[in-house]
Amino acid sequence: MSDPEPKDEITLNSADPVDETATVPEPSGDKEKTPAEPNDVKKEKGGQNRQKMLLIAAGIVIIIALVAIGAYVLSLPPVATNGDTVFVYYNESFENGTIISTNMNTTDPLVFTLGNSSYIAGFQDAVIGMSENEVKTVDIPFTKAYGAYDPGLIQMINRTGPIANKTFIPGHYYTVYYKPANSYSLVKVLNVTPTTITWDANNPLVGYNLTYTIKLANVLKPS
């Protein structure tokens, strides 16, 4: 930076009046000045900053929402799906409301695995999607209950082996174990002779539309 150029000197005599309010001009020099930033550049930078702040705020909102959703999902009771072991209380009744069977007022729930059970399809379908402690009532048509009557299930059996000396009374129901299938069936005895027994293996509830009130007490997910 160079020294300022000298101006013409002005000599003041002591008798000359001095204007004390006069402003002495500053010496001019070649002092550098910072150029002003154009307004459009300032606006552009301001817009970029606002955009960054909006993006940060949006990101924070999304994170908070995801955390809230995750906490809500974790707080929900488990929902029964295929493969789950369920503990169920129920009322089984005819369409007119007559109760056929129930365990609702007991401490002995029905326990089975959804999708891998001999229980009627309509009953299992009704449990799927229920959450713990949920109660609902469903009407199940006979096609999804015990099916239609099948005359082919009337059988004449020779009285040999385990049933040779067992007493059977026509009109009564008996539980029969089928060893080859490892399953039990309820049969109604129709006729008895010294050498044969005729029974009907159709379930007593075939052909009936049924109503169930179901309470899901617990759900165990497969490990």
C-alpha positions in Angstrom: 0.0 0.0 0.0 1.7 3.4 -1.1 1.6 6.6 0.9 -1.1 9.1 -0.1 -0.1 11.9 -2.5 0.5 15.2 -0.7 -2.1 18.0 -1.2 -1.5 21.7 -1.6 -0.6 23.1 1.8 -2.8 25.7 3.4 -1.2 28.0 5.9 -3.4 29.6 8.5 -2.3 32.7 10.3 -3.2 32.9 14.0 -5.4 35.9 13.2 -7.4 34.0 10.7 -10.7 32.7 11.9 -11.0 28.9 12.1 -14.2 27.3 11.4 -14.2 24.6 14.0 -17.1 22.8 12.3 -15.3 22.4 9.0 -14.6 18.8 8.0 -11.1 18.0 6.9 -11.3 15.6 3.9 -9.6 12.3 4.4 -6.6 11.8 2.2 -7.4 9.8 -0.8 -5.4 6.7 -1.5 -5.5 3.4 -3.2 -7.1 1.5 -0.2 -8.7 -1.7 -1.5 -12.4 -2.2 -1.1 -14.2 -5.6 -0.9 -16.7 -5.9 -3.8 -20.3 -6.3 -2.7 -21.9 -9.7 -3.3 -24.6 -9.6 -5.9 -28.1 -10.0 -4.6 -28.9 -13.0 -6.8 -26.0 -14.9 -5.3 -27.2 -14.1 -1.8 -30.6 -15.3 -2.7 -29.3 -18.5 -4.1 -27.2 -19.3 -1.0 -30.2 -18.5 1.2 -32.4 -20.8 -0.8 -29.8 -23.6 -0.6 -29.6 -23.2 3.2 -33.3 -23.3 3.6 -33.5 -26.4 1.4 -30.9 -28.2 3.6 -32.7 -27.3 6.8 -36.0 -28.6 5.3 -34.3 -31.9 4.3 -32.8 -32.3 7.8 -36.2 -31.5 9.4 -37.9 -34.0 7.1 -35.3 -36.7 7.9 -35.9 -36.1 11.7 -39.7 -36.4 11.2 -39.3 -39.7 9.3 -37.0 -41.2 11.9 -39.4 -40.2 14.7 -42.4 -41.7 12.7 -40.5 -45.0 12.1 -39.6 -45.3 15.8 -43.2 -44.6 16.8 -44.5 -47.2 14.3 -42.0 -49.8 15.5 -42.9 -49.2 19.2 -46.6 -49.5 18.3 -46.1 -52.8 16.4 -44.1 -54.2 19.2 -46.8 -53.3 21.7 -49.5 -55.2 19.7 -50.4 -58.7 20.9 -49.3 -61.6 18.6 -51.7 -62.7 15.9 -52.5 -66.3 15.2 -51.2 -67.7 11.9 -50.6 -71.1 10.4 -48.0 -73.1 12.3 -48.8 -71.4 15.6 -49.9 -73.4 18.7 -53.0 -71.8 20.0 -54.9 -72.1 23.3 -58.6 -71.6 22.7 -61.8 -71.5 24.7 -65.1 -71.9 22.8 -68.9 -72.5 22.8 -70.1 -74.8 20.0 -73.9 -74.5 19.3 -76.5 -75.2 16.7 -78.0 -72.3 14.7 -80.9 -72.1 17.2 -78.4 -71.3 20.0 -78.5 -74.7 21.7 -75.0 -75.4 23.0 -73.5 -78.7 22.0 -70.2 -78.4 23.8 -68.1 -75.8 25.6 -64.9 -75.3 27.7 -65.5 -71.6 28.1 -66.0 -71.8 31.9 -63.1 -74.1 32.6 -59.3 -73.8 33.0 -58.7 -76.4 30.3 -58.3 -74.7 26.9 -58.3 -76.5 23.6 -54.7 -76.7 22.4 -53.7 -77.4 18.8 -51.5 -76.3 15.9 -53.1 -74.2 13.2 -52.9 -75.9 9.8 -51.7 -79.2 11.3 -54.8 -80.4 13.2 -57.8 -82.7 12.7 -60.1 -79.9 14.0 -62.7 -78.7 11.4 -61.4 -76.3 8.8 -64.0 -73.6 9.5 -62.9 -73.5 13.2 -59.2 -73.2 12.3 -59.9 -70.6 9.7 -61.9 -68.6 12.3 -58.9 -68.6 14.8 -56.4 -67.5 12.1 -56.0 -63.7 12.4 -57.2 -63.5 16.0 -55.0 -61.8 18.6 -54.6 -62.9 22.2 -57.6 -62.3 24.4 -59.8 -61.5 21.4 -63.3 -63.0 21.4 -65.5 -63.4 18.3 -68.6 -65.4 17.2 -68.6 -67.0 13.7 -71.2 -69.1 11.8 -69.7 -72.1 10.0 -71.6 -73.8 7.2 -71.6 -77.6 7.3 -69.3 -77.8 4.3 -66.6 -76.3 6.5 -67.7 -78.1 9.6 -68.4 -81.9 9.6 -69.5 -82.1 6.0 -72.4 -83.9 4.4 -73.8 -87.3 5.4 -71.8 -90.2 3.8 -73.7 -93.5 3.5 -70.4 -95.2 2.7 -69.4 -94.8 6.4 -71.9 -97.4 7.5 -69.9 -100.5 8.1 -70.5 -104.1 9.2 -67.7 -105.4 11.4 -67.0 -109.0 12.4 -66.9 -109.5 16.1 -63.3 -110.7 16.4 -60.3 -109.6 18.4 -60.8 -106.7 20.9 -64.6 -106.4 20.2 -65.4 -110.1 20.3 -66.8 -110.1 23.8 -67.5 -106.4 24.2 -71.1 -105.4 24.9 -72.7 -103.0 22.3 -76.1 -101.4 22.6 -77.8 -100.2 19.4 -78.3 -96.5 19.3 -75.3 -95.8 21.6 -72.1 -94.0 20.5 -68.7 -95.5 21.0 -65.1 -94.3 20.4 -63.2 -96.5 18.1 -59.4 -96.5 17.6 -58.2 -97.2 14.1 -54.7 -98.6 14.6 -53.5 -98.3 10.9 -54.5 -94.6 10.8 -53.6 -93.9 14.5 -56.8 -92.1 14.9 -60.0 -92.2 16.9 -63.6 -92.0 15.5 -67.0 -91.7 17.2 -69.4 -94.3 15.8 -73.1 -95.0 16.4 -74.0 -98.7 16.7 -77.0 -99.5 14.5 -77.3 -103.3 14.9 -75.7 -106.1 16.9 -75.6 -109.8 16.1 -73.6 -112.6 17.8 -71.0 -112.4 15.0 -71.2 -108.8 13.6 -71.7 -105.2 14.5 -73.1 -102.6 12.2 -72.2 -99.0 13.0 -72.3 -95.6 11.4 -69.0 -93.7 11.4 -70.5 -90.4 10.3 -70.0 -87.7 12.9 -73.2 -86.9 14.8 -72.9 -83.3 13.6 -72.7 -84.0 9.8 -75.0 -81.8 7.8 -75.4 -79.1 10.5 -74.4 -75.4 10.2 -72.7 -74.5 13.5 -72.0 -71.4 15.5 -68.9 -70.9 17.5 -68.0 -68.3 20.1 -64.2 -68.3 20.3 -61.7 -66.8 22.8 -58.0 -67.0 21.9 -56.2 -67.2 25.2 -52.6 -67.6 24.0 -50.5 -67.9 20.9 -47.1 -69.7 20.8 -45.0 -69.0 17.7 -42.8 -71.8 16.4 -39.3 -71.6 17.6 
